[in-house]
Amino acid sequence: MGLRRDASPSKRPENAWRKFVANRGILARHKVTDRELKVLQKVNMLGRVTAPNQFLFILNSIRQAVEEE
């Protein structure tokens, strides 16, 4: 008791990132560019992202906030 267990493998941020980038269907459906993947990869290093679909939330937030050149 009192010992903290590591997050389960499915909850680890690196697993969420791997699942997200490996899912070519989602990437194609949401038209995720290589540039966007690079930004999301940096976001992944900033903190804990526990589920692949959270990357889509982050991406859509960025897309809404930033105007393309």
PDB file with SEQRES, HELIX, SHEET and CRYST1 records, atoms N, CA, C and O in Angstrom:
SEQRES   1 A   69  MET GLY LEU ARG ARG ASP ALA SER PRO SER LYS ARG PRO          
SEQRES   2 A   69  GLU ASN ALA TRP ARG LYS PHE VAL ALA ASN ARG GLY ILE          
SEQRES   3 A   69  LEU ALA ARG HIS LYS VAL THR ASP ARG GLU LEU LYS VAL          
SEQRES   4 A   69  LEU GLN LYS VAL ASN MET LEU GLY ARG VAL THR ALA PRO          
SEQRES   5 A   69  ASN GLN PHE LEU PHE ILE LEU ASN SER ILE ARG GLN ALA          
SEQRES   6 A   69  VAL GLU GLU GLU                                              
HELIX    1 AA1 PRO A    9  LYS A   11  5                                   3    
HELIX    2 AA2 PRO A   13  ALA A   22  1                                  10    
HELIX    3 AA3 ARG A   24  ARG A   29  1                                   6    
HELIX    4 AA4 ASP A   34  LEU A   46  1                                  13    
HELIX    5 AA5 PRO A   52  ALA A   65  1                                  14    
CRYST1    1.000    1.000    1.000  90.00  90.00  90.00 P 1           1          
ATOM      1  N   MET A   1       0.834  -1.177   0.000  1.00  0.00           N  
ATOM      2  CA  MET A   1       0.000   0.000   0.000  1.00  0.00           C  
ATOM      3  C   MET A   1       0.873   1.231   0.000  1.00  0.00           C  
ATOM      4  O   MET A   1       2.011   1.210   0.469  1.00  0.00           O  
ATOM      5  N   GLY A   2       0.321   2.303  -0.534  1.00  0.00           N  
ATOM      6  CA  GLY A   2       1.057   3.545  -0.562  1.00  0.00           C  
ATOM      7  C   GLY A   2       1.974   3.669  -1.769  1.00  0.00           C  
ATOM      8  O   GLY A   2       2.458   4.761  -2.067  1.00  0.00           O  
ATOM      9  N   LEU A   3       2.221   2.567  -2.465  1.00  0.00           N  
ATOM     10  CA  LEU A   3       3.047   2.634  -3.662  1.00  0.00           C  
ATOM     11  C   LEU A   3       2.182   2.967  -4.860  1.00  0.00           C  
ATOM     12  O   LEU A   3       1.094   2.422  -5.043  1.00  0.00           O  
ATOM     13  N   ARG A   4       2.683   3.851  -5.646  1.00  0.00           N  
ATOM     14  CA  ARG A   4       1.940   4.255  -6.828  1.00  0.00           C  
ATOM     15  C   ARG A   4       2.357   3.383  -8.009  1.00  0.00           C  
ATOM     16  O   ARG A   4       3.546   3.249  -8.302  1.00  0.00           O  
ATOM     17  N   ARG A   5       1.403   2.812  -8.664  1.00  0.00           N  
ATOM     18  CA  ARG A   5       1.688   1.994  -9.844  1.00  0.00           C  
ATOM     19  C   ARG A   5       1.849   2.897 -11.056  1.00  0.00           C  
ATOM     20  O   ARG A   5       1.250   3.970 -11.138  1.00  0.00           O  
ATOM     21  N   ASP A   6       2.666   2.442 -11.992  1.00  0.00           N  
ATOM     22  CA  ASP A   6       2.777   3.153 -13.259  1.00  0.00           C  
ATOM     23  C   ASP A   6       1.468   3.028 -14.016  1.00  0.00           C  
ATOM     24  O   ASP A   6       0.691   2.096 -13.807  1.00  0.00           O  
ATOM     25  N   ALA A   7       1.245   3.980 -14.891  1.00  0.00           N  
ATOM     26  CA  ALA A   7       0.036   3.922 -15.705  1.00  0.00           C  
ATOM     27  C   ALA A   7       0.041   2.629 -16.510  1.00  0.00           C  
ATOM     28  O   ALA A   7       1.093   2.129 -16.908  1.00  0.00           O  
ATOM     29  N   SER A   8      -1.145   2.106 -16.737  1.00  0.00           N  
ATOM     30  CA  SER A   8      -1.235   0.890 -17.533  1.00  0.00           C  
ATOM     31  C   SER A   8      -0.715   1.182 -18.937  1.00  0.00           C  
ATOM     32  O   SER A   8      -0.746   2.333 -19.373  1.00  0.00           O  
ATOM     33  N   PRO A   9      -0.244   0.177 -19.644  1.00  0.00           N  
ATOM     34  CA  PRO A   9       0.327   0.408 -20.967  1.00  0.00           C  
ATOM     35  C   PRO A   9      -0.583   1.183 -21.908  1.00  0.00           C  
ATOM     36  O   PRO A   9      -0.091   1.984 -22.703  1.00  0.00           O  
ATOM     37  N   SER A  10      -1.888   0.971 -21.845  1.00  0.00           N  
ATOM     38  CA  SER A  10      -2.798   1.678 -22.750  1.00  0.00           C  
ATOM     39  C   SER A  10      -2.975   3.136 -22.356  1.00  0.00           C  
ATOM     40  O   SER A  10      -3.441   3.938 -23.166  1.00  0.00           O  
ATOM     41  N   LYS A  11      -2.611   3.496 -21.123  1.00  0.00           N  
ATOM     42  CA  LYS A  11      -2.769   4.861 -20.646  1.00  0.00           C  
ATOM     43  C   LYS A  11      -1.491   5.683 -20.780  1.00  0.00           C  
ATOM     44  O   LYS A  11      -1.515   6.893 -20.550  1.00  0.00           O  
ATOM     45  N   ARG A  12      -0.398   5.065 -21.141  1.00  0.00           N  
ATOM     46  CA  ARG A  12       0.858   5.791 -21.255  1.00  0.00           C  
ATOM     47  C   ARG A  12       0.804   6.710 -22.467  1.00  0.00           C  
ATOM     48  O   ARG A  12       0.325   6.309 -23.528  1.00  0.00           O  
ATOM     49  N   PRO A  13       1.293   7.947 -22.319  1.00  0.00           N  
ATOM     50  CA  PRO A  13       1.213   8.918 -23.409  1.00  0.00           C  
ATOM     51  C   PRO A  13       1.891   8.452 -24.691  1.00  0.00           C  
ATOM     52  O   PRO A  13       1.387   8.712 -25.784  1.00  0.00           O  
ATOM     53  N   GLU A  14       3.028   7.765 -24.574  1.00  0.00           N  
ATOM     54  CA  GLU A  14       3.723   7.349 -25.780  1.00  0.00           C  
ATOM     55  C   GLU A  14       2.898   6.330 -26.553  1.00  0.00           C  
ATOM     56  O   GLU A  14       2.986   6.270 -27.779  1.00  0.00           O  
ATOM     57  N   ASN A  15       2.091   5.522 -25.851  1.00  0.00           N  
ATOM     58  CA  ASN A  15       1.223   4.572 -26.541  1.00  0.00           C  
ATOM     59  C   ASN A  15       0.100   5.292 -27.274  1.00  0.00           C  
ATOM     60  O   ASN A  15      -0.271   4.893 -28.377  1.00  0.00           O  
ATOM     61  N   ALA A  16      -0.439   6.336 -26.681  1.00  0.00           N  
ATOM     62  CA  ALA A  16      -1.486   7.115 -27.348  1.00  0.00           C  
ATOM     63  C   ALA A  16      -0.927   7.747 -28.619  1.00  0.00           C  
ATOM     64  O   ALA A  16      -1.587   7.768 -29.658  1.00  0.00           O  
ATOM     65  N   TRP A  17       0.289   8.259 -28.524  1.00  0.00           N  
ATOM     66  CA  TRP A  17       0.921   8.870 -29.699  1.00  0.00           C  
ATOM     67  C   TRP A  17       1.159   7.822 -30.789  1.00  0.00           C  
ATOM     68  O   TRP A  17       0.859   8.060 -31.959  1.00  0.00           O  
ATOM     69  N   ARG A  18       1.689   6.687 -30.409  1.00  0.00           N  
ATOM     70  CA  ARG A  18       1.949   5.626 -31.397  1.00  0.00           C  
ATOM     71  C   ARG A  18       0.668   5.163 -32.075  1.00  0.00           C  
ATOM     72  O   ARG A  18       0.639   4.955 -33.288  1.00  0.00           O  
ATOM     73  N   LYS A  19      -0.382   5.002 -31.294  1.00  0.00           N  
ATOM     74  CA  LYS A  19      -1.674   4.587 -31.866  1.00  0.00           C  
ATOM     75  C   LYS A  19      -2.205   5.649 -32.816  1.00  0.00           C  
ATOM     76  O   LYS A  19      -2.749   5.329 -33.873  1.00  0.00           O  
ATOM     77  N   PHE A  20      -2.046   6.910 -32.441  1.00  0.00           N  
ATOM     78  CA  PHE A  20      -2.541   8.002 -33.278  1.00  0.00           C  
ATOM     79  C   PHE A  20      -1.811   8.029 -34.619  1.00  0.00           C  
ATOM     80  O   PHE A  20      -2.459   8.046 -35.665  1.00  0.00           O  
ATOM     81  N   VAL A  21      -0.486   8.032 -34.611  1.00  0.00           N  
ATOM     82  CA  VAL A  21       0.265   8.128 -35.870  1.00  0.00           C  
ATOM     83  C   VAL A  21       0.168   6.858 -36.710  1.00  0.00           C  
ATOM     84  O   VAL A  21       0.370   6.902 -37.923  1.00  0.00           O  
ATOM     85  N   ALA A  22      -0.139   5.734 -36.078  1.00  0.00           N  
ATOM     86  CA  ALA A  22      -0.265   4.483 -36.816  1.00  0.00           C  
ATOM     87  C   ALA A  22      -1.637   4.338 -37.485  1.00  0.00           C  
ATOM     88  O   ALA A  22      -1.805   3.517 -38.386  1.00  0.00           O  
ATOM     89  N   ASN A  23      -2.599   5.123 -37.049  1.00  0.00           N  
ATOM     90  CA  ASN A  23      -3.952   5.012 -37.588  1.00  0.00           C  
ATOM     91  C   ASN A  23      -4.082   5.868 -38.845  1.00  0.00           C  
ATOM     92  O   ASN A  23      -4.546   7.007 -38.794  1.00  0.00           O  
ATOM     93  N   ARG A  24      -3.671   5.304 -39.959  1.00  0.00           N  
ATOM     94  CA  ARG A  24      -3.679   6.036 -41.244  1.00  0.00           C  
ATOM     95  C   ARG A  24      -5.089   6.444 -41.664  1.00  0.00           C  
ATOM     96  O   ARG A  24      -5.262   7.445 -42.360  1.00  0.00           O  
ATOM     97  N   GLY A  25      -6.082   5.688 -41.254  1.00  0.00           N  
ATOM     98  CA  GLY A  25      -7.469   6.028 -41.597  1.00  0.00           C  
ATOM     99  C   GLY A  25      -7.886   7.354 -40.974  1.00  0.00           C  
ATOM    100  O   GLY A  25      -8.459   8.210 -41.648  1.00  0.00           O  
ATOM    101  N   ILE A  26      -7.597   7.519 -39.690  1.00  0.00           N  
ATOM    102  CA  ILE A  26      -7.949   8.766 -39.008  1.00  0.00           C  
ATOM    103  C   ILE A  26      -7.140   9.927 -39.570  1.00  0.00           C  
ATOM    104  O   ILE A  26      -7.672  11.016 -39.785  1.00  0.00           O  
ATOM    105  N   LEU A  27      -5.849   9.691 -39.808  1.00  0.00           N  
ATOM    106  CA  LEU A  27      -5.004  10.757 -40.350  1.00  0.00           C  
ATOM    107  C   LEU A  27      -5.522  11.217 -41.719  1.00  0.00           C  
ATOM    108  O   LEU A  27      -5.553  12.414 -42.006  1.00  0.00           O  
ATOM    109  N   ALA A  28      -5.921  10.271 -42.549  1.00  0.00           N  
ATOM    110  CA  ALA A  28      -6.439  10.620 -43.873  1.00  0.00           C  
ATOM    111  C   ALA A  28      -7.808  11.289 -43.779  1.00  0.00           C  
ATOM    112  O   ALA A  28      -8.066  12.280 -44.462  1.00  0.00           O  
ATOM    113  N   ARG A  29      -8.677  10.754 -42.941  1.00  0.00           N  
ATOM    114  CA  ARG A  29     -10.028  11.302 -42.800  1.00  0.00           C  
ATOM    115  C   ARG A  29      -9.998  12.744 -42.308  1.00  0.00           C  
ATOM    116  O   ARG A  29     -10.820  13.562 -42.722  1.00  0.00           O  
ATOM    117  N   HIS A  30      -9.052  13.055 -41.426  1.00  0.00           N  
ATOM    118  CA  HIS A  30      -8.956  14.404 -40.865  1.00  0.00           C  
ATOM    119  C   HIS A  30      -7.917  15.255 -41.583  1.00  0.00           C  
ATOM    120  O   HIS A  30      -7.635  16.383 -41.178  1.00  0.00           O  
ATOM    121  N   LYS A  31      -7.351  14.702 -42.654  1.00  0.00           N  
ATOM    122  CA  LYS A  31      -6.381  15.415 -43.493  1.00  0.00           C  
ATOM    123  C   LYS A  31      -5.258  16.030 -42.667  1.00  0.00           C  
ATOM    124  O   LYS A  31      -4.937  17.211 -42.799  1.00  0.00           O  
ATOM    125  N   VAL A  32      -4.672  15.200 -41.816  1.00  0.00           N  
ATOM    126  CA  VAL A  32      -3.572  15.646 -40.958  1.00  0.00           C  
ATOM    127  C   VAL A  32      -2.300  15.717 -41.806  1.00  0.00           C  
ATOM    128  O   VAL A  32      -1.890  14.729 -42.415  1.00  0.00           O  
ATOM    129  N   THR A  33      -1.691  16.886 -41.835  1.00  0.00           N  
ATOM    130  CA  THR A  33      -0.486  17.089 -42.644  1.00  0.00           C  
ATOM    131  C   THR A  33       0.761  16.690 -41.856  1.00  0.00           C  
ATOM    132  O   THR A  33       0.718  16.512 -40.639  1.00  0.00           O  
ATOM    133  N   ASP A  34       1.864  16.556 -42.575  1.00  0.00           N  
ATOM    134  CA  ASP A  34       3.141  16.259 -41.921  1.00  0.00           C  
ATOM    135  C   ASP A  34       3.518  17.379 -40.951  1.00  0.00           C  
ATOM    136  O   ASP A  34       4.040  17.123 -39.865  1.00  0.00           O  
ATOM    137  N   ARG A  35       3.251  18.606 -41.350  1.00  0.00           N  
ATOM    138  CA  ARG A  35       3.527  19.760 -40.471  1.00  0.00           C  
ATOM    139  C   ARG A  35       2.738  19.676 -39.174  1.00  0.00           C  
ATOM    140  O   ARG A  35       3.263  19.941 -38.093  1.00  0.00           O  
ATOM    141  N   GLU A  36       1.482  19.308 -39.298  1.00  0.00           N  
ATOM    142  CA  GLU A  36       0.630  19.177 -38.113  1.00  0.00           C  
ATOM    143  C   GLU A  36       1.102  18.036 -37.217  1.00  0.00           C  
ATOM    144  O   GLU A  36       1.066  18.149 -35.992  1.00  0.00           O  
ATOM    145  N   LEU A  37       1.546  16.937 -37.829  1.00  0.00           N  
ATOM    146  CA  LEU A  37       2.064  15.820 -37.034  1.00  0.00           C  
ATOM    147  C   LEU A  37       3.297  16.239 -36.235  1.00  0.00           C  
ATOM    148  O   LEU A  37       3.479  15.807 -35.096  1.00  0.00           O  
ATOM    149  N   LYS A  38       4.133  17.071 -36.824  1.00  0.00           N  
ATOM    150  CA  LYS A  38       5.322  17.538 -36.106  1.00  0.00           C  
ATOM    151  C   LYS A  38       4.924  18.379 -34.896  1.00  0.00           C  
ATOM    152  O   LYS A  38       5.528  18.264 -33.829  1.00  0.00           O  
ATOM    153  N   VAL A  39       3.917  19.216 -35.061  1.00  0.00           N  
ATOM    154  CA  VAL A  39       3.441  20.032 -33.936  1.00  0.00           C  
ATOM    155  C   VAL A  39       2.839  19.140 -32.853  1.00  0.00           C  
ATOM    156  O   VAL A  39       3.110  19.326 -31.667  1.00  0.00           O  
ATOM    157  N   LEU A  40       2.031  18.181 -33.262  1.00  0.00           N  
ATOM    158  CA  LEU A  40       1.398  17.280 -32.288  1.00  0.00           C  
ATOM    159  C   LEU A  40       2.432  16.415 -31.571  1.00  0.00           C  
ATOM    160  O   LEU A  40       2.248  16.070 -30.404  1.00  0.00           O  
ATOM    161  N   GLN A  41       3.500  16.070 -32.249  1.00  0.00           N  
ATOM    162  CA  GLN A  41       4.557  15.306 -31.606  1.00  0.00           C  
ATOM    163  C   GLN A  41       5.196  16.124 -30.481  1.00  0.00           C  
ATOM    164  O   GLN A  41       5.531  15.588 -29.425  1.00  0.00           O  
ATOM    165  N   LYS A  42       5.358  17.419 -30.721  1.00  0.00           N  
ATOM    166  CA  LYS A  42       5.911  18.298 -29.680  1.00  0.00           C  
ATOM    167  C   LYS A  42       4.920  18.451 -28.529  1.00  0.00           C  
ATOM    168  O   LYS A  42       5.319  18.496 -27.365  1.00  0.00           O  
ATOM    169  N   VAL A  43       3.636  18.532 -28.851  1.00  0.00           N  
ATOM    170  CA  VAL A  43       2.606  18.599 -27.812  1.00  0.00           C  
ATOM    171  C   VAL A  43       2.684  17.347 -26.947  1.00  0.00           C  
ATOM    172  O   VAL A  43       2.555  17.424 -25.725  1.00  0.00           O  
ATOM    173  N   ASN A  44       2.892  16.214 -27.570  1.00  0.00           N  
ATOM    174  CA  ASN A  44       2.996  14.951 -26.845  1.00  0.00           C  
ATOM    175  C   ASN A  44       4.133  14.981 -25.828  1.00  0.00           C  
ATOM    176  O   ASN A  44       4.045  14.345 -24.777  1.00  0.00           O  
ATOM    177  N   MET A  45       5.196  15.713 -26.135  1.00  0.00           N  
ATOM    178  CA  MET A  45       6.334  15.797 -25.223  1.00  0.00           C  
ATOM    179  C   MET A  45       6.091  16.785 -24.075  1.00  0.00           C  
ATOM    180  O   MET A  45       6.787  16.746 -23.061  1.00  0.00           O  
ATOM    181  N   LEU A  46       5.106  17.667 -24.241  1.00  0.00           N  
ATOM    182  CA  LEU A  46       4.835  18.684 -23.220  1.00  0.00           C  
ATOM    183  C   LEU A  46       4.130  18.131 -21.988  1.00  0.00           C  
ATOM    184  O   LEU A  46       4.359  18.589 -20.869  1.00  0.00           O  
ATOM    185  N   GLY A  47       3.289  17.160 -22.204  1.00  0.00           N  
ATOM    186  CA  GLY A  47       2.508  16.649 -21.087  1.00  0.00           C  
ATOM    187  C   GLY A  47       1.878  15.323 -21.431  1.00  0.00           C  
ATOM    188  O   GLY A  47       2.233  14.681 -22.419  1.00  0.00           O  
ATOM    189  N   ARG A  48       0.954  14.931 -20.616  1.00  0.00           N  
ATOM    190  CA  ARG A  48       0.341  13.606 -20.736  1.00  0.00           C  
ATOM    191  C   ARG A  48      -0.905  13.655 -21.623  1.00  0.00           C  
ATOM    192  O   ARG A  48      -1.894  14.309 -21.291  1.00  0.00           O  
ATOM    193  N   VAL A  49      -0.841  12.972 -22.721  1.00  0.00           N  
ATOM    194  CA  VAL A  49      -1.998  12.769 -23.597  1.00  0.00           C  
ATOM    195  C   VAL A  49      -2.304  11.283 -23.508  1.00  0.00           C  
ATOM    196  O   VAL A  49      -1.488  10.450 -23.903  1.00  0.00           O  
ATOM    197  N   THR A  50      -3.481  10.952 -22.988  1.00  0.00           N  
ATOM    198  CA  THR A  50      -3.759   9.555 -22.665  1.00  0.00           C  
ATOM    199  C   THR A  50      -4.528   8.782 -23.720  1.00  0.00           C  
ATOM    200  O   THR A  50      -4.590   7.554 -23.663  1.00  0.00           O  
ATOM    201  N   ALA A  51      -5.115   9.481 -24.681  1.00  0.00           N  
ATOM    202  CA  ALA A  51      -5.907   8.777 -25.692  1.00  0.00           C  
ATOM    203  C   ALA A  51      -5.638   9.376 -27.070  1.00  0.00           C  
ATOM    204  O   ALA A  51      -5.490  10.591 -27.201  1.00  0.00           O  
ATOM    205  N   PRO A  52      -5.573   8.531 -28.091  1.00  0.00           N  
ATOM    206  CA  PRO A  52      -5.284   9.016 -29.439  1.00  0.00           C  
ATOM    207  C   PRO A  52      -6.248  10.101 -29.927  1.00  0.00           C  
ATOM    208  O   PRO A  52      -5.830  11.035 -30.612  1.00  0.00           O  
ATOM    209  N   ASN A  53      -7.532   9.987 -29.581  1.00  0.00           N  
ATOM    210  CA  ASN A  53      -8.496  10.978 -30.078  1.00  0.00           C  
ATOM    211  C   ASN A  53      -8.285  12.366 -29.464  1.00  0.00           C  
ATOM    212  O   ASN A  53      -8.792  13.356 -29.990  1.00  0.00           O  
ATOM    213  N   GLN A  54      -7.544  12.443 -28.360  1.00  0.00           N  
ATOM    214  CA  GLN A  54      -7.241  13.748 -27.780  1.00  0.00           C  
ATOM    215  C   GLN A  54      -6.330  14.560 -28.692  1.00  0.00           C  
ATOM    216  O   GLN A  54      -6.359  15.790 -28.656  1.00  0.00           O  
ATOM    217  N   PHE A  55      -5.531  13.893 -29.498  1.00  0.00           N  
ATOM    218  CA  PHE A  55      -4.699  14.608 -30.465  1.00  0.00           C  
ATOM    219  C   PHE A  55      -5.567  15.312 -31.506  1.00  0.00           C  
ATOM    220  O   PHE A  55      -5.219  16.396 -31.973  1.00  0.00           O  
ATOM    221  N   LEU A  56      -6.686  14.704 -31.867  1.00  0.00           N  
ATOM    222  CA  LEU A  56      -7.606  15.360 -32.806  1.00  0.00           C  
ATOM    223  C   LEU A  56      -8.224  16.597 -32.177  1.00  0.00           C  
ATOM    224  O   LEU A  56      -8.392  17.613 -32.852  1.00  0.00           O  
ATOM    225  N   PHE A  57      -8.563  16.529 -30.908  1.00  0.00           N  
ATOM    226  CA  PHE A  57      -9.093  17.692 -30.202  1.00  0.00           C  
ATOM    227  C   PHE A  57      -8.070  18.827 -30.221  1.00  0.00           C  
ATOM    228  O   PHE A  57      -8.409  19.974 -30.513  1.00  0.00           O  
ATOM    229  N   ILE A  58      -6.829  18.500 -29.912  1.00  0.00           N  
ATOM    230  CA  ILE A  58      -5.760  19.500 -29.909  1.00  0.00           C  
ATOM    231  C   ILE A  58      -5.567  20.065 -31.308  1.00  0.00           C  
ATOM    232  O   ILE A  58      -5.450  21.278 -31.480  1.00  0.00           O  
ATOM    233  N   LEU A  59      -5.534  19.197 -32.299  1.00  0.00           N  
ATOM    234  CA  LEU A  59      -5.349  19.634 -33.678  1.00  0.00           C  
ATOM    235  C   LEU A  59      -6.470  20.562 -34.119  1.00  0.00           C  
ATOM    236  O   LEU A  59      -6.209  21.607 -34.715  1.00  0.00           O  
ATOM    237  N   ASN A  60      -7.699  20.198 -33.838  1.00  0.00           N  
ATOM    238  CA  ASN A  60      -8.827  21.048 -34.233  1.00  0.00           C  
ATOM    239  C   ASN A  60      -8.791  22.391 -33.514  1.00  0.00           C  
ATOM    240  O   ASN A  60      -9.165  23.412 -34.091  1.00  0.00           O  
ATOM    241  N   SER A  61      -8.350  22.398 -32.274  1.00  0.00           N  
ATOM    242  CA  SER A  61      -8.211  23.664 -31.537  1.00  0.00           C  
ATOM    243  C   SER A  61      -7.163  24.547 -32.197  1.00  0.00           C  
ATOM    244  O   SER A  61      -7.371  25.749 -32.363  1.00  0.00           O  
ATOM    245  N   ILE A  62      -6.045  23.954 -32.571  1.00  0.00           N  
ATOM    246  CA  ILE A  62      -4.991  24.716 -33.251  1.00  0.00           C  
ATOM    247  C   ILE A  62      -5.493  25.231 -34.592  1.00  0.00           C  
ATOM    248  O   ILE A  62      -5.271  26.392 -34.938  1.00  0.00           O  
ATOM    249  N   ARG A  63      -6.162  24.380 -35.338  1.00  0.00           N  
ATOM    250  CA  ARG A  63      -6.682  24.796 -36.648  1.00  0.00           C  
ATOM    251  C   ARG A  63      -7.641  25.971 -36.533  1.00  0.00           C  
ATOM    252  O   ARG A  63      -7.632  26.864 -37.380  1.00  0.00           O  
ATOM    253  N   GLN A  64      -8.461  25.979 -35.503  1.00  0.00           N  
ATOM    254  CA  GLN A  64      -9.414  27.069 -35.319  1.00  0.00           C  
ATOM    255  C   GLN A  64      -8.723  28.358 -34.891  1.00  0.00           C  
ATOM    256  O   GLN A  64      -9.164  29.454 -35.237  1.00  0.00           O  
ATOM    257  N   ALA A  65      -7.640  28.219 -34.139  1.00  0.00           N  
ATOM    258  CA  ALA A  65      -6.959  29.391 -33.590  1.00  0.00           C  
ATOM    259  C   ALA A  65      -5.965  30.028 -34.573  1.00  0.00           C  
ATOM    260  O   ALA A  65      -5.644  31.210 -34.453  1.00  0.00           O  
ATOM    261  N   VAL A  66      -5.485  29.253 -35.531  1.00  0.00           N  
ATOM    262  CA  VAL A  66      -4.440  29.725 -36.436  1.00  0.00           C  
ATOM    263  C   VAL A  66      -4.982  29.810 -37.855  1.00  0.00           C  
ATOM    264  O   VAL A  66      -5.632  28.892 -38.356  1.00  0.00           O  
ATOM    265  N   GLU A  67      -4.698  30.916 -38.467  1.00  0.00           N  
ATOM    266  CA  GLU A  67      -5.099  31.101 -39.860  1.00  0.00           C  
ATOM    267  C   GLU A  67      -3.975  30.629 -40.767  1.00  0.00           C  
ATOM    268  O   GLU A  67      -2.817  30.989 -40.554  1.00  0.00           O  
ATOM    269  N   GLU A  68      -4.300  29.829 -41.774  1.00  0.00           N  
ATOM    270  CA  GLU A  68      -3.283  29.351 -42.716  1.00  0.00           C  
ATOM    271  C   GLU A  68      -2.800  30.490 -43.592  1.00  0.00           C  
ATOM    272  O   GLU A  68      -3.545  31.415 -43.913  1.00  0.00           O  
ATOM    273  N   GLU A  69      -1.528  30.398 -43.972  1.00  0.00           N  
ATOM    274  CA  GLU A  69      -0.941  31.417 -44.836  1.00  0.00           C  
ATOM    275  C   GLU A  69      -1.225  31.130 -46.277  1.00  0.00           C  
ATOM    276  O   GLU A  69      -0.805  31.888 -47.152  1.00  0.00           O  
TER     277      GLU A  69                                                      
END                                                                             
